Amino acid sequence: MARTDALAVDERSDPGAGAERAPDWETVADLPASAKLVARVLEHEGTLSGTEIAEETRLPPRTVRYAVGRLGEAGVVTESFSLRDAREKRYELRID
């Protein structure tokens, strides 16, 4: 059996084949540079607020909101509310 045939058989026998994959860095590769920067900062710093991301990246708050929005649409970032201040959103990277 040729290698390509073996791969085709494996994909058909895998019940998870074709299912939506977990987000990874390939997902981020097609996003704007600001989104890539925000993703890298979240990778190194952990969960941050939009203000903290702006401080770390030196990006304007509007650019941070845009970048986080694009990362959220791609399923790479999760958003939650701060327990200290419900008006503040916290962002966490979902890539391992």
Protein Blocks (a to p, Z undefined) as FASTA:
>chain_A
ZZklmmmmmmmmpmkgoiacdddfklmmmpcfklmmmmmmmmmnopadfklmmmmnopaf
klmmmmmmmmmmnopaccdddfklmkbccdddfbZZ
